[in-house]
Amino acid sequence: MKLSIVIPAYNEALNLPDTLNAFYNELFKYNIEHEMIVVNDNSKDNTAEVIQQLQQTIPTLRTIVNPPPHNGFGYAVRKGLENFGGDCVAIVMGDLSDDPEDLLKFYNTFIEEKVDCVFGNRWAKGGKVIDYPINKRILNRFVNKMISIVFKLRYTDTTNAFKLYSRQTIEGLKPFMSPHFNLTVELPLKAIVRGYSFAVVPNSWQNRKHGTSNLRIKEMGSRYFFIILYCLIEKYFSRGDFEKKW
């Protein structure tokens, strides 16, 4: 069962060495067949050079360039999801905010429970959040609570990007609509609405060591609302036209 990892990267030259080495070492230790795909999202720093250097010591590392004009987190992830070669795929941040040990838990859960998706929950018992900005934490909890109420979910970390999907699930969620961080909401909500099975695994999150997050809350509000509304309309009005067929 081959695991693909899609890592969007915009100006992550300082973070990628630690991130890629940590994930590679964890997967190599347990002899898990995998590939790591870094999508260079038109970075302005020396991200491309850093990736080339890391490829000398990480044999499973691939890189894809996401050229202008379609740049942004969502576009970069979508580029990776169009080009991965594994049986399942995980979306991982390039700043080492996600824990490689958690990815191993996701992968094992995916195989053992035979689900279509594995979702992380940073706020569940067993999860951990380190140095999460207080303003973002308040907004995060409010938005996720509203999503869980509107969609009648027990899952309360929909905006968490760290998730794993089977290849069949990714195909069933196309076409993708979100060009930005709202893709993190589109993927799981579509999967849930369309009847794909999922398991939830507590995971940890820590703030980046270098640089600043590319997420801009004020810019993303309407985009999140749009995709949530779209998924809600599909849930109640699509009459099952997009539901899982296998």
Sequence and secondary structure as in RCSB ss.txt:
>XXXX:A:sequence
MKLSIVIPAYNEALNLPDTLNAFYNELFKYNIEHEMIVVNDNSKDNTAEVIQQLQQTIPTLRTIVNPPPHNGFGY
AVRKGLENFGGDCVAIVMGDLSDDPEDLLKFYNTFIEEKVDCVFGNRWAKGGKVIDYPINKRILNRFVNKMISIV
FKLRYTDTTNAFKLYSRQTIEGLKPFMSPHFNLTVELPLKAIVRGYSFAVVPNSWQNRKHGTSNLRIKEMGSRYF
FIILYCLIEKYFSRGDFEKKW
>XXXX:A:secstr
  EEEEEEESS TTTHHHHHHHHHHHHHHTT  EEEEEEE S SSSHHHHHHHHTTT TTEEEEE  TTS SHHH
HHHHHHTT  SSEEEE  TTS B HHHHHHHHHHHHHHT SEEEEETTSTT EEES  HHHHHHHHHHHHHHHHH
TT S   TT   EEEEHHHHHHH S   SSTTHHHHHHHHHHHTT  EEEEE EEE  SSS     HHHHHHHHH
HHHHHHHHHHHHSTTTTS   
